[in-house]
Amino acid sequence: MTTTSLIKADYHSLIHEIRGYKVMLDFDLAALYGVETKRLKESVRRNIDRFPEDFMFELNKDEFLNIRTQFATSKRGGTRYAPMVFTEQGVAMLSSVLNSDKAIKVNIEIMRAFAKYRAFLIENQDLKVEIRAMDEKINKVFKFLLDRIDELHQNVTKPRKKIGYKNYDQ
């Protein structure tokens, strides 16, 4: 599977929400760009002025431990340093730092993935609004029916004539 088809096929699993931002992790990006994570981080640190806090940040200890448990990395192997995470703007900035044809092509696909993700969230928001509107209509119908049933129960309070044999012995 090529890098671009990976992004198209599996972009939801590469985009995470951390601190209210939709982000991608440095090791995922490094794999997509075909570079070592260490080299990606070096390039970012050499150009740190291009990456303000809303473009890129490093995870704190708790966030890092949470990510570590999600990816089942061991204490001996895998990621030992807190990952850098990149917002959509940070990923776009990476194309200027990692100046290669592959980086540019991958960035284009990642930007498309973020756009699809954003559209997916907007569609779900619209669906949520529609469901709430239907809920309100259904609640009104149920309230109307319950009120009518209550009215019927209130009218049934008249004593009814007993059915059956009368006992004249008493």
N, C-alpha and C positions, 0 to 999 in steps of 0.2 A: 504494500500500500504506500503510495507516495505521500509526501508531507501535505500537499494541498488537498488530496482526497481525505486524509485523516481529519483535517480541520473541517471540511464540509460534512463529513460523516459523523464526527464526534465532538463538535464544538461545545455542546452543553456540558460535557464532562470536564472540559478544560477551563471553563469560566466559573469562578467561585465568587461568593459574596463575602467580603471581609471588611469590617468597619463601615459598612454601608456602601462600599464601592464594588463594582463588578471588576474582578481582577483575574489575571493569569499569573501562575507561579513561574519563577525563574527557570526551574528545571524542565518544565513543560515547554517553555519558549526555547530554551537551549536545544532541546531535542528536535523541535520543529525547524530551527535554524541550522541544525547539523553542527553545532559547536558544543564544547564542554561548558557546563554551568559556570565553572571557574572563569573561563574566558569571557563569558557574557558579563559576569559581575565585574571583572577587571575593566572591560570597556565602559560599563556604566560608571564605575568609580572615577575613571579618567575624565569623564564628561558629566560629572555629578551636577553641574550647574544647569544642565538640560532637563533634569529630573526633579522638579519640586515635589513636595509631599503629596499633592493630588495626582501626580503622574506615577510615582513609585515610592514605596516605603518598605522597610523591613518589618517582619512580623515580630511582635514582642514574645516573651517566653511562653505565656499561656496560649497565644495563637499558634505558635510554633509547635507546642506539645499537642494541641488539637489536630493540627495538620499532620503531624508525625503519626498519631494514632489512626487517622483516616487512611493514610497511605501505608500503614504497617511497616514503617522503617525501623530497623533495630537500632539499639544504642551503639553497636559496633560497626554496622554498615549503613549505607544510605546517607541521607542528609545529616550533617552534624552541625551545620551553621544555619541560623535562621534564614529562610528564603526571602528574597526580594519578591515583591508582588507588584505587578504593573497594571495600571488602569488602562482603559482604551487609549487615552492620550499618551501614556507612557509607552505602550506598545508601538504606537505610531512614531514616537521619538526614537525608538530602538532602530528603526530603519536608517536613520541618519547616523547612528553610532556604529551599527554593524553594516558597513557599506559594501554590500555584495549583491549580485543579481538574485541569489537565492533569498537573501533577507528581504529584498524588495517584494519579490513574488509572494513569500510567506506572509509578509505584512499586509499585502492587499487582501489575501484570503482571511487573515485574522480580522481585519476591519469589516469584511463582509459578515464574518461570524458574529461579531459584536452587534452589527446592524440587525441581523436576523434575531439575535437574542433580545434586543430591545423591542423589535416588532412583536415578538412572541409575548413579551411582558405586557405590551400595550393591548394586544388582542385579548389577553386574559383579563385585563382590567375592564375592557369593554364588556366582555362576557359576564364579569362579576356585577357590573351595573345592571345589565339586562336581567340577571337572575334575581337581584334585589327588587327590581321593578315587578317581576312576576310574583315574587314572594309577597309583596304588598297587595297585589290584586287577589292572590289566593287567600291571604289573611282576611281581606274584606269580605270575600265570598263566604268563608267559614264563619265569620262573625255574623253575617246576615242569616245563615242557616241556623246557627246556635240560638240567635235571638228569636227566630220563628219557632223553633222547638220549645224554647222556654215559654213563649206565649201559649202554645198548645197545651203544655203542662199546667199552666195557670188556669185554663178554661175547664179542666177536667176535675175540678174540685167539687162538683155537684154530687150529692149522694146518689148512688145507683140503686135501682130496685134489685133485690136479691132474687137470684134464680134458683129454682129448685122446689122441693116439697115444703109445705108449711107444717109445722108441728102444732096441732091444735090442743094437745094435752096440757099445755102450760097456760 
